C-alpha cells in the first residue's frame, strides 16, 4: 500500500500502521524510495508490542492495551450472558504513546 501510494505520487507526511509488523514494512518501503523518516514522513504503529523497540529505527507506537481490552470485553460479555449487565455501557482504558525514532 505504501509503495503504491508513492508510485501514484500521493503526497503524505505520516502513516499510521495497524501494528508494528506493518509499520516495519512501511519503513522498508520508505527506505527503498529514500524517503527520510521522520523528517519527510512520520510513522506510528498501534499496539505497543516490543517489536517496535527492536526495530532500527525504533518505531513510535500507541499502546492501547489490546490484551486488557479483550479481557474487559470478555468480562462484560459474560456479565450480559449472566444477565448481571443489562444496560449498554462502555469502559475507557488508558493508552500511552511509546516514543521511538519514527515520529
N, C-alpha and C positions, 0 to 999 in steps of 0.2 A: 504494500500500500504506500509506504514511504517513497520507494523508488518510482512508482507510477506517478505520484504527486509531483516529484521533482522533474520527471520526464515531461509531464504536462506543462511545466513552467509555473506551477502554482506557487504563490509567494506566501510563506508561513514563517512564523517566528517561534512557534512552540509546538510540541507534540505531547499529548497525554496518553500514555500507553496503559493498556488494561492490566499489565503485570510486568515484573522485572524481565521476564524472558522476552516479551515483545519489545520492551524498551531496549534490550541488548541488540535485537535485530534492527531497530531504528538507528541506534548508534553506529552499527556496522554499515548500514546504508548511507548514513550521513558522512561517515569517514570515506567510503568509496567515492562519493561525489565531492570530497574535500570541502565539506561544509563544517565550519568551526562550531563546536559545542562548548560552552553555552553562548559564545559571542554572537553567532548568527541564528542559531536555533536552540532553544532550551528543551530539555527532555525530562518529563516527570512520569513516574510509574505509580500505579495504585497497588497497594498490598503491604509493602514494608517488609518483605522477606529478606533474609540475609544475603540472597543472591546479589542484590544491589550493591552491597558493601564489597563484594568480591570482584566486581567488575572494575575495569580501568577505562574511563574514569568512573568513580563511584556514582551510582545513579541516585538522584534525588527522588524520594518517594513519599507518598501519603499512606501512612499506616492506619487503616480503618478497622483494625482488629477483626479480620474475617472469621477467625475461629470463635471469638466471643459473640459475633453477630449470629453465627449458625447455632451456637449453644442457646442463646437467648430466644431465637426464633423457635427452636425445638421445644424449649420450656413453655413458651406462650402457646404453642400448638397443643401440647399435652394438656395445658390448663383449659383450653377451649374444648378439647375432646372430653375431658372430665367435667365439663360444664362449671368450672371454677372461674372462668373468664367468659363473660357474655358480651360485653360492650367492646367495640373496636378500640384499640389502644395502640400506642407507639412507645418506643424507647429510644432515647438518644444515647449513643455510645461515643466515647471520646475518640478523637483522631489526633494524630500528630504528624508533623512534617519531619522527615528524616533528611537532613541537609546532606547532599552529596556534592558532586562537582559538575552536574549537568544542568544546573539551573541557577 
